[in-house]
Amino acid sequence: MTESLESVKGRMTVKLQKALSPVSLDVIDESAQHAGHKFHPGGVEPRGETHFRIKVVSEAFSGKSRLERHRLINAELAAELADGVHALAIEARAPGEPTRP
């Protein structure tokens, strides 16, 4: 899959692919479901890429707690979180782990 580095989704996808070598990765832009929500104090986010859901399966998560997995992803995406992404739902699993309901 080729993602544009000009989009937030594209940058996030590339960063996570490089950092985690995932078995599977789905970066879902859910921003349209939140149209009109306030960005940080002072206005509405004009770019529109503010809400994401990440579904990722990677060996990098083996033996790690849910909190450690989320911290790892948040650290990789620190620049995006500091620059307008203010909602990030994370589903991070190691290979063979079941999905959570």
PyMOL commands that set and color helices and strands:
alter all, ss='L'
color gray80, all
select helices_A, chain A and resi 8-20+31-34+59-61+66-76+78-82
alter helices_A, ss='H'
color red, helices_A
select strands_A, chain A and resi 24-29+51-57+87-93
alter strands_A, ss='S'
color yellow, strands_A
deselect
rebuild
show_as cartoon
